[in-house]
Amino acid sequence: MRRLMIAGNWKMNTDLAAGTALAAGLGEAISGKELTVDVLVCPPFPYLQAVKQAVGNSGIVVGGQNCYFEESGAFTGEVSVGMLQDVGCDWVLLGHSERRHVLKECNGVINKKTKAAIAKGLGAVLCVGELLEEREAGNTEAVLDEQMEGGLEGVSAEQMEQVVIAYEPVWAIGTGKTASPEQAEQAHAHLRKWLASRYTQELADSIRILYGGSVKPSNALELLGQANVDGALVGGASLSVENFGPIIEAGLELSKS
Ligand code: PEP
C-alpha cells in the first residue's frame, strides 16, 4: 500500500509568529500518535528555518513552495535547491497552478526545476491540473498528459522514487468547489495509466498521487478513500490546526484500514 501524504501549502500567508505557532500546534496535535502518513508543511521561504525548528522531532517534514534550477549566481530573488536543503527542507512544490497561471511558468521551466531538485536528492511534488474551460471542453486528460510529459521529460524511472504527483484542478483551488470523489478518482486513474505507459505498471503503482482543491475536514475522508488518491495537498485548510489536524487524522484513520 502506498503511504499517504498530507501536505499543507501555506502560500503567501502567515507571519513569523503565526507560522511557528501553527507548526508547533500541529506537532502537538500529532504527538503520541503513530505517524503512519507523511505530513509535510510548506511555509513561505523566510519562515522555513523557524518552522523547521518549531516542528521539532514531531515527524512533520518541511518543504519549499518553489525553487530555481540554477545552483547559485546572478538570479535575483530566486532560491536554489541547495538553499532549501540547507534550512532543512525535504520537499519542494513545483508547477503549482498559481505559478503556472499567475506567474506564467511553463512546462519547460517546471521540468528544469524538477530535474534540479531530484538531482540533489530533494523530493518534488509536481502539481498538474486543468482549468475549468479545459474541463468543459473535454480536454482534461490531454492537459494532464501535456503537463506530465513536459514536467517529467528526461526523468528516469529511478529518479521517480523522489517524485509525488499532485492533481489539482484549477477550478477547485481556493474556490470552495471540490472535485467530486468520482472526478478526482477518474483523473488520478488516468494519471496512473499515463505513468504506466511512460514507465512501467510497477512504477505507476508505487507513485503517490495527491488530490488538491478545497480539501477540508468535511470531505477529506471521502476523497482520501478513493483507490487512486494517496493523500492531499491542502491550501486554505492547512492554515489552522483546527482544520489541518482533522485532515491528518483522516489520513491516519485510512492508513490503518
Ligand atoms: C493549493 O493551494 O494547492 C490548494 C489546493 O488550495 P485550497 O486547498 O485552498 O483549494
Residues whose N, C-alpha, C, O or C-beta is under 5 A from the ligand:
A	BS01	PEP	N9 A172 I173 G174 T175 G212 G213 S214 V215 L233 V234 G235 G236 A237
